[in-house]
Amino acid sequence: MREFDFDEIVTVLVTSHTVELGAAGATGAILGKSQGAGETTYAVLIGDETTMLPESVLMSTGRYIDPDEVYSGESIKVQAERYFEKGME
């Protein structure tokens, strides 16, 4: 399998999993990715919802979206909370 690029437009293949998610046959744009122990999982924007899908159910269309179509340029700042493990407080 090939690695997909950010903002790349992909088609979701029809599998039992993608049918269950309601994403089978849809096209969407890659917004994020997560590398696990095995297959890479991608955050795919389909319509106005983002769905996490494994690379094996995605097919490139060879097209890309303009990032300005998705990102407004606004940002927020969030302070992380610290969670201590037991015995480390």
N, C-alpha and C positions, 0 to 999 in steps of 0.2 A: 504494500500500500504506500501511497505517497502522502507526504505531509501537506495539509491545506494551509493557505495563507490567510492572514486576517483580511477581512473585507471581501474574500472570495465568495462568489455565488455558487451554491451547490444544490443538487437535487437529492432529495431523500428517497432512497430505494424502498420498495415495498417488501416488508418482512412482517411477521406476526407482531413483533415489538413496535415497529413504526405505525402499523395499523392501530394497535392498542393506544398509542400516544396521539393518534389523529394527525400524524405528520407524513404518512406514506404518500409519495408522489409530489410533495410540496417542494418549493424552492425557497431557499433562505440564504442568509449571509453569515459567514463565520465571524463571530465577535470575540471568541476566546477559546482557549484550549487547555487541557489538563492531561499531563502524562502520568499514567498509573504504572503498575507493575507490568502490564501487558499493553493493551491497545490504547491509543490516544483518544480522548473524548473531547468533543467540540461543543461549544455553546453556539447554537445556530438560531439566528433571529428569523422567525417565520411569522409574517404578519407583524403583530405587535407583541408577540410572546417569544421568549427565548427557551429553547429546549436543548438539553444535553444529549448528544448522540455520539455513538462510537464511529470511528472512521470507516468501519466496514460497511456502514449503511449510507455513506455519502459518496456522491459522484460529482466531479467538477463540471461546471458549464463552460469554463474558460473565460468567464466574465467576472468583473469586480464592481462593487458599489462604490460610490463616492462617499468617503467617511462623513462628509458634512450632512448626508441624508440621515445619518443615525445619531451622530454626536452633536450636541448643541454648543460645545465649547465651555459650558459651565462645569464647575467642579464643586465638590463639598469636601470639608475636612472632618475626619472622624478620628477621635482619640481611641486607641486600643485599650481594652481592659486587660489587666493582668489576672490570671487565674493561677493560684499556687497549688502545687500537688500536695497531697497529705504529707505532713512531716517536714515540709519546706517553708512553712510560714514563719 
